[in-house]
Amino acid sequence: MLPRFRSCTTDADLAQFTLAFIRQRSDFNSLFRLVDVLAMMLETLPDSLVILLEDEAGRTIGWIHYQYLNEELLPDPRGEVAFINSVILAEPYRSSRTFFHGFRRLAAHIREENSAVKEVRFFAQTENAYLNRLYAKFASIVEHRDGYHGPEHVYATDFSRLLSYLRC
């Protein structure tokens, strides 16, 4: 079963996202503490969008947390860069098929939501060999940075190239 997507539109939705992030924070980063989650929320949520991932019973099983940035990589609701801050899906629902389907759905959603997008960015901790191998299939490293708990690679890909890769 593939998860359902539901955009966060209310304060209750954002509270549900925050609680899910707190519960699953170790999936995002094994060293993430509650204070790290709260700091990230305070820093990014005012300029972010969130999609809740739900199972067939409507339970939150994950999320997609992203924002739009301008050419200077500053928050801008009509920005040309879609920056994916985090995507988490509960372990029992993870698979290559779900990843591909979910990424395709997100790309189509971004295309409909913001026609100005030209590039998609996301990051992975440098020590996460699996994610770095996966992301290298369709994106290039454009930056190395110090993340909350260690070095990270920031990946970027041309949005039209990503749409083609995902067959959108």
C-alpha positions as CSV (number, residue, x, y, z in Angstrom):
1,M,0.0,0.0,0.0
2,L,1.4,3.4,-1.0
3,P,0.9,6.2,1.4
4,R,-1.6,9.0,0.8
5,F,-0.4,12.6,0.6
6,R,-2.2,15.3,2.5
7,S,-1.0,18.9,2.6
8,C,-0.8,20.6,6.0
9,T,-3.2,23.4,5.9
10,T,-4.2,23.9,9.6
11,D,-2.4,24.4,12.9
12,A,-3.7,20.9,13.9
13,D,-2.0,19.5,10.8
14,L,1.3,21.2,11.8
15,A,1.0,19.9,15.3
16,Q,0.5,16.4,13.9
17,F,3.7,16.9,11.8
18,T,5.7,18.2,14.8
19,L,4.6,15.2,16.9
20,A,5.5,12.8,14.1
21,F,8.9,14.4,13.7
22,I,9.5,14.2,17.5
23,R,8.6,10.5,17.5
24,Q,10.6,9.6,14.4
25,R,13.5,12.0,14.8
26,S,16.1,9.3,15.0
27,D,15.1,8.2,11.5
28,F,16.0,11.7,10.3
29,N,19.3,11.7,12.3
30,S,20.3,9.2,14.9
31,L,21.7,12.0,17.1
32,F,18.7,14.3,16.8
33,R,17.4,15.3,20.2
34,L,14.1,17.0,21.1
35,V,15.8,20.4,21.3
36,D,17.2,19.8,17.7
37,V,13.7,19.1,16.4
38,L,12.3,22.2,18.0
39,A,15.1,24.4,16.8
40,M,14.7,23.1,13.2
41,M,10.9,23.7,13.5
42,L,11.4,27.3,14.7
43,E,14.0,28.0,12.0
44,T,12.2,26.5,9.0
45,L,8.5,26.1,9.5
46,P,7.5,29.8,9.0
47,D,8.7,29.5,5.4
48,S,8.0,25.8,4.8
49,L,5.3,23.5,3.4
50,V,4.5,20.1,4.8
51,I,2.8,17.1,3.3
52,L,1.7,14.4,5.7
53,L,2.0,10.8,4.6
54,E,-0.9,8.6,5.8
55,D,-1.8,5.0,5.8
56,E,-5.2,3.6,4.7
57,A,-6.6,4.3,8.2
58,G,-5.5,8.0,8.1
59,R,-2.6,7.6,10.6
60,T,0.4,9.7,10.0
61,I,3.3,7.4,8.9
62,G,5.6,10.1,7.6
63,W,6.0,13.5,6.1
64,I,7.7,15.7,3.5
65,H,9.0,19.0,4.7
66,Y,10.1,21.5,2.0
67,Q,10.4,25.1,1.1
68,Y,10.9,27.4,-1.9
69,L,14.0,29.5,-2.1
70,N,15.1,32.4,-4.5
71,E,18.4,32.6,-6.4
72,E,20.2,33.7,-3.2
73,L,18.8,30.6,-1.5
74,L,16.6,32.7,0.8
75,P,12.9,31.8,1.5
76,D,10.6,32.9,-1.2
77,P,7.1,31.4,-1.8
78,R,7.6,31.8,-5.6
79,G,11.3,30.8,-5.5
80,E,13.0,28.9,-8.3
81,V,14.6,26.3,-5.9
82,A,12.5,23.7,-4.1
83,F,14.6,22.6,-1.1
84,I,13.5,19.4,0.6
85,N,14.4,19.6,4.3
86,S,13.2,16.2,5.3
87,V,11.3,13.2,4.1
88,I,10.6,10.4,6.6
89,L,8.4,7.3,6.2
90,A,7.9,4.8,8.9
91,E,10.1,1.7,8.3
92,P,7.4,-0.8,7.6
93,Y,6.3,1.2,4.6
94,R,9.7,1.8,3.0
95,S,10.7,0.3,-0.3
96,S,12.2,1.3,-3.6
97,R,8.8,1.4,-5.2
98,T,7.5,3.7,-2.4
99,F,10.5,6.0,-2.8
100,F,10.0,6.3,-6.5
101,H,6.3,6.7,-6.3
102,G,6.6,9.3,-3.5
103,F,9.3,11.3,-5.2
104,R,7.2,11.3,-8.4
105,R,4.1,12.5,-6.5
106,L,6.2,15.2,-4.8
107,A,7.6,16.4,-8.1
108,A,4.2,16.6,-9.7
109,H,2.9,18.4,-6.6
110,I,5.7,21.0,-6.8
111,R,5.2,21.4,-10.6
112,E,1.5,22.2,-9.9
113,E,2.2,24.4,-6.9
114,N,5.0,26.6,-8.2
115,S,5.6,26.8,-11.9
116,A,8.7,28.9,-11.2
117,V,10.8,26.0,-9.9
118,K,13.9,25.2,-11.9
119,E,16.0,23.3,-9.4
120,V,15.4,20.8,-6.6
121,R,17.9,20.5,-3.7
122,F,18.1,18.1,-0.7
123,F,20.8,16.8,1.5
124,A,22.3,13.7,3.1
125,Q,24.8,13.2,5.8
126,T,28.1,12.3,4.2
127,E,28.4,9.1,6.3
128,N,25.0,7.7,4.9
129,A,26.4,5.6,2.0
130,Y,23.0,4.3,1.0
131,L,21.4,7.8,0.5
132,N,24.5,9.2,-1.2
133,R,24.5,6.3,-3.7
134,L,20.8,6.8,-4.3
135,Y,20.9,10.5,-4.7
136,A,23.9,10.4,-7.0
137,K,21.8,8.6,-9.6
138,F,19.8,11.7,-10.4
139,A,21.5,14.7,-8.7
140,S,25.0,16.2,-8.2
141,I,26.7,17.4,-5.0
142,V,26.8,21.2,-5.1
143,E,27.8,22.0,-1.5
144,H,29.4,20.4,1.6
145,R,28.1,21.9,4.8
146,D,28.2,21.2,8.6
147,G,24.7,20.0,9.5
148,Y,23.2,19.7,13.0
149,H,25.2,16.5,13.7
150,G,28.0,16.3,11.2
151,P,29.0,17.0,7.6
152,E,26.4,16.8,4.9
153,H,26.3,16.8,1.1
154,V,23.8,19.1,-0.5
155,Y,22.5,17.7,-3.8
156,A,20.9,19.6,-6.7
157,T,19.2,18.6,-9.9
158,D,17.6,20.5,-12.7
159,F,13.8,20.2,-12.1
160,S,13.1,19.3,-15.7
161,R,15.8,16.5,-15.5
162,L,14.2,15.2,-12.3
163,L,10.8,15.1,-13.9
164,S,12.2,13.2,-16.8
165,Y,14.0,10.8,-14.5
166,L,10.8,10.2,-12.6
167,R,8.8,10.0,-15.8
168,C,6.4,12.7,-14.7
